[in-house]
Amino acid sequence: MYHATLFALYQLCIVIGIAAMPLAIAARQAGFTLPIHRALATVEDAYEATQR
């Protein structure tokens, strides 16, 4: 159950990251970045930890 939930959360973060790409590009041009990559990295690390 935990593994499946993390997998779903990881996939959801990827979809949100792709959907937010235009906003992230506009934010970067305005001089700041969105922390989407940090959230994705955290969930990815947790998901990979369940693979071991």
N, CA, C and O atoms as CSV, one atom per row, in Angstrom:
chain,resi,resn,atom,element,x,y,z
A,1,MET,N,N,0.826,-1.189,0.000
A,1,MET,CA,C,0.000,0.000,0.000
A,1,MET,C,C,0.877,1.263,0.000
A,1,MET,O,O,0.631,2.195,-0.765
A,2,TYR,N,N,1.890,1.282,0.856
A,2,TYR,CA,C,2.795,2.432,0.944
A,2,TYR,C,C,3.519,2.636,-0.377
A,2,TYR,O,O,3.641,3.763,-0.859
A,3,HIS,N,N,3.994,1.553,-0.955
A,3,HIS,CA,C,4.716,1.605,-2.227
A,3,HIS,C,C,3.814,2.157,-3.338
A,3,HIS,O,O,4.239,3.004,-4.124
A,4,ALA,N,N,2.591,1.683,-3.395
A,4,ALA,CA,C,1.652,2.134,-4.425
A,4,ALA,C,C,1.309,3.609,-4.243
A,4,ALA,O,O,1.184,4.343,-5.223
A,5,THR,N,N,1.160,4.038,-3.014
A,5,THR,CA,C,0.855,5.444,-2.737
A,5,THR,C,C,2.018,6.342,-3.161
A,5,THR,O,O,1.807,7.393,-3.766
A,6,LEU,N,N,3.233,5.929,-2.845
A,6,LEU,CA,C,4.399,6.711,-3.259
A,6,LEU,C,C,4.539,6.758,-4.768
A,6,LEU,O,O,4.915,7.788,-5.327
A,7,PHE,N,N,4.241,5.656,-5.428
A,7,PHE,CA,C,4.309,5.633,-6.884
A,7,PHE,C,C,3.295,6.612,-7.478
A,7,PHE,O,O,3.611,7.362,-8.402
A,8,ALA,N,N,2.078,6.598,-6.939
A,8,ALA,CA,C,1.035,7.509,-7.426
A,8,ALA,C,C,1.428,8.960,-7.157
A,8,ALA,O,O,1.226,9.822,-8.013
A,9,LEU,N,N,1.982,9.236,-5.993
A,9,LEU,CA,C,2.417,10.591,-5.661
A,9,LEU,C,C,3.556,11.040,-6.568
A,9,LEU,O,O,3.598,12.194,-6.993
A,10,TYR,N,N,4.467,10.140,-6.858
A,10,TYR,CA,C,5.582,10.444,-7.764
A,10,TYR,C,C,5.060,10.783,-9.162
A,10,TYR,O,O,5.495,11.760,-9.771
A,11,GLN,N,N,4.142,9.987,-9.659
A,11,GLN,CA,C,3.564,10.240,-10.978
A,11,GLN,C,C,2.783,11.558,-10.991
A,11,GLN,O,O,2.834,12.302,-11.970
A,12,LEU,N,N,2.067,11.841,-9.911
A,12,LEU,CA,C,1.317,13.090,-9.807
A,12,LEU,C,C,2.261,14.292,-9.818
A,12,LEU,O,O,1.971,15.303,-10.458
A,13,CYS,N,N,3.375,14.187,-9.119
A,13,CYS,CA,C,4.356,15.280,-9.113
A,13,CYS,C,C,4.924,15.518,-10.508
A,13,CYS,O,O,5.154,16.663,-10.900
A,14,ILE,N,N,5.146,14.460,-11.247
A,14,ILE,CA,C,5.649,14.606,-12.621
A,14,ILE,C,C,4.620,15.323,-13.485
A,14,ILE,O,O,4.968,16.223,-14.250
A,15,VAL,N,N,3.359,14.931,-13.368
A,15,VAL,CA,C,2.295,15.570,-14.153
A,15,VAL,C,C,2.159,17.041,-13.787
A,15,VAL,O,O,2.014,17.891,-14.666
A,16,ILE,N,N,2.205,17.344,-12.493
A,16,ILE,CA,C,2.116,18.742,-12.051
A,16,ILE,C,C,3.302,19.538,-12.578
A,16,ILE,O,O,3.145,20.681,-13.006
A,17,GLY,N,N,4.485,18.936,-12.549
A,17,GLY,CA,C,5.668,19.610,-13.069
A,17,GLY,C,C,5.558,19.924,-14.550
A,17,GLY,O,O,5.946,21.004,-14.994
A,18,ILE,N,N,5.030,18.979,-15.309
A,18,ILE,CA,C,4.853,19.206,-16.748
A,18,ILE,C,C,3.798,20.276,-16.988
A,18,ILE,O,O,3.980,21.152,-17.833
A,19,ALA,N,N,2.697,20.207,-16.249
A,19,ALA,CA,C,1.620,21.186,-16.413
A,19,ALA,C,C,2.054,22.590,-15.996
A,19,ALA,O,O,1.581,23.579,-16.555
A,20,ALA,N,N,2.951,22.676,-15.016
A,20,ALA,CA,C,3.395,23.973,-14.516
A,20,ALA,C,C,4.579,24.538,-15.297
A,20,ALA,O,O,5.091,25.604,-14.956
A,21,MET,N,N,5.014,23.842,-16.331
A,21,MET,CA,C,6.177,24.289,-17.092
A,21,MET,C,C,6.042,25.713,-17.627
A,21,MET,O,O,6.985,26.489,-17.478
A,22,PRO,N,N,4.922,26.099,-18.243
A,22,PRO,CA,C,4.817,27.487,-18.719
A,22,PRO,C,C,4.917,28.502,-17.579
A,22,PRO,O,O,5.522,29.562,-17.734
A,23,LEU,N,N,4.322,28.170,-16.440
A,23,LEU,CA,C,4.406,29.056,-15.275
A,23,LEU,C,C,5.845,29.133,-14.765
A,23,LEU,O,O,6.316,30.207,-14.391
A,24,ALA,N,N,6.531,28.014,-14.749
A,24,ALA,CA,C,7.921,27.992,-14.294
A,24,ALA,C,C,8.822,28.808,-15.221
A,24,ALA,O,O,9.729,29.501,-14.759
A,25,ILE,N,N,8.574,28.727,-16.515
A,25,ILE,CA,C,9.369,29.505,-17.471
A,25,ILE,C,C,9.126,30.997,-17.266
A,25,ILE,O,O,10.067,31.790,-17.280
A,26,ALA,N,N,7.867,31.378,-17.075
A,26,ALA,CA,C,7.546,32.788,-16.836
A,26,ALA,C,C,8.141,33.265,-15.519
A,26,ALA,O,O,8.634,34.389,-15.432
A,27,ALA,N,N,8.099,32.428,-14.502
A,27,ALA,CA,C,8.676,32.794,-13.207
A,27,ALA,C,C,10.184,32.976,-13.312
A,27,ALA,O,O,10.741,33.901,-12.720
A,28,ARG,N,N,10.844,32.105,-14.058
A,28,ARG,CA,C,12.293,32.221,-14.224
A,28,ARG,C,C,12.655,33.509,-14.957
A,28,ARG,O,O,13.653,34.149,-14.626
A,29,GLN,N,N,11.855,33.893,-15.948
A,29,GLN,CA,C,12.109,35.142,-16.657
A,29,GLN,C,C,11.883,36.342,-15.747
A,29,GLN,O,O,12.489,37.397,-15.938
A,30,ALA,N,N,11.004,36.178,-14.752
A,30,ALA,CA,C,10.751,37.256,-13.789
A,30,ALA,C,C,11.810,37.298,-12.699
A,30,ALA,O,O,11.860,38.256,-11.928
A,31,GLY,N,N,12.657,36.278,-12.620
A,31,GLY,CA,C,13.770,36.327,-11.687
A,31,GLY,C,C,13.685,35.386,-10.503
A,31,GLY,O,O,14.532,35.463,-9.612
A,32,PHE,N,N,12.711,34.509,-10.453
A,32,PHE,CA,C,12.676,33.539,-9.365
A,32,PHE,C,C,12.265,32.171,-9.903
A,32,PHE,O,O,11.723,32.058,-11.002
A,33,THR,N,N,12.534,31.136,-9.111
A,33,THR,CA,C,12.237,29.778,-9.552
A,33,THR,C,C,11.197,29.140,-8.639
A,33,THR,O,O,11.078,29.486,-7.464
A,34,LEU,N,N,10.459,28.214,-9.202
A,34,LEU,CA,C,9.483,27.461,-8.426
A,34,LEU,C,C,10.156,26.211,-7.863
A,34,LEU,O,O,10.971,25.601,-8.556
A,35,PRO,N,N,9.843,25.814,-6.639
A,35,PRO,CA,C,10.527,24.672,-6.013
A,35,PRO,C,C,9.945,23.312,-6.393
A,35,PRO,O,O,9.976,22.381,-5.588
A,36,ILE,N,N,9.423,23.188,-7.594
A,36,ILE,CA,C,8.817,21.920,-8.018
A,36,ILE,C,C,9.865,20.807,-8.054
A,36,ILE,O,O,9.578,19.665,-7.697
A,37,HIS,N,N,11.077,21.148,-8.485
A,37,HIS,CA,C,12.123,20.131,-8.579
A,37,HIS,C,C,12.478,19.552,-7.214
A,37,HIS,O,O,12.836,18.378,-7.118
A,38,ARG,N,N,12.386,20.353,-6.163
A,38,ARG,CA,C,12.679,19.847,-4.815
A,38,ARG,C,C,11.620,18.843,-4.366
A,38,ARG,O,O,11.946,17.803,-3.793
A,39,ALA,N,N,10.354,19.158,-4.627
A,39,ALA,CA,C,9.274,18.239,-4.255
A,39,ALA,C,C,9.410,16.924,-5.018
A,39,ALA,O,O,9.243,15.848,-4.443
A,40,LEU,N,N,9.710,17.010,-6.300
A,40,LEU,CA,C,9.868,15.809,-7.116
A,40,LEU,C,C,11.052,14.977,-6.624
A,40,LEU,O,O,10.953,13.752,-6.549
A,41,ALA,N,N,12.148,15.613,-6.294
A,41,ALA,CA,C,13.331,14.892,-5.813
A,41,ALA,C,C,13.053,14.192,-4.486
A,41,ALA,O,O,13.504,13.067,-4.270
A,42,THR,N,N,12.321,14.846,-3.608
A,42,THR,CA,C,11.995,14.252,-2.311
A,42,THR,C,C,11.118,13.014,-2.486
A,42,THR,O,O,11.374,11.971,-1.885
A,43,VAL,N,N,10.094,13.140,-3.308
A,43,VAL,CA,C,9.200,12.000,-3.543
A,43,VAL,C,C,9.937,10.891,-4.282
A,43,VAL,O,O,9.731,9.711,-3.997
A,44,GLU,N,N,10.786,11.259,-5.220
A,44,GLU,CA,C,11.565,10.251,-5.949
A,44,GLU,C,C,12.481,9.476,-5.001
A,44,GLU,O,O,12.579,8.253,-5.095
A,45,ASP,N,N,13.145,10.178,-4.097
A,45,ASP,CA,C,14.022,9.503,-3.133
A,45,ASP,C,C,13.243,8.551,-2.239
A,45,ASP,O,O,13.697,7.439,-1.971
A,46,ALA,N,N,12.075,8.977,-1.777
A,46,ALA,CA,C,11.249,8.119,-0.939
A,46,ALA,C,C,10.775,6.893,-1.720
A,46,ALA,O,O,10.778,5.781,-1.193
A,47,TYR,N,N,10.371,7.095,-2.970
A,47,TYR,CA,C,9.919,5.976,-3.808
A,47,TYR,C,C,11.056,4.993,-4.056
A,47,TYR,O,O,10.862,3.782,-3.953
A,48,GLU,N,N,12.228,5.498,-4.378
A,48,GLU,CA,C,13.367,4.621,-4.642
A,48,GLU,C,C,13.794,3.867,-3.380
A,48,GLU,O,O,14.293,2.745,-3.465
A,49,ALA,N,N,13.601,4.474,-2.227
A,49,ALA,CA,C,13.951,3.800,-0.968
A,49,ALA,C,C,13.059,2.570,-0.737
A,49,ALA,O,O,13.481,1.611,-0.091
A,50,THR,N,N,11.842,2.600,-1.259
A,50,THR,CA,C,10.961,1.441,-1.106
A,50,THR,C,C,11.337,0.329,-2.073
A,50,THR,O,O,10.907,-0.810,-1.893
A,51,GLN,N,N,12.127,0.634,-3.089
A,51,GLN,CA,C,12.547,-0.371,-4.061
A,51,GLN,C,C,13.654,-1.273,-3.517
A,51,GLN,O,O,13.866,-2.376,-4.021
A,52,ARG,N,N,14.334,-0.813,-2.520
A,52,ARG,CA,C,15.491,-1.564,-1.982
A,52,ARG,C,C,15.067,-2.645,-1.056
A,52,ARG,O,O,15.910,-3.365,-0.521
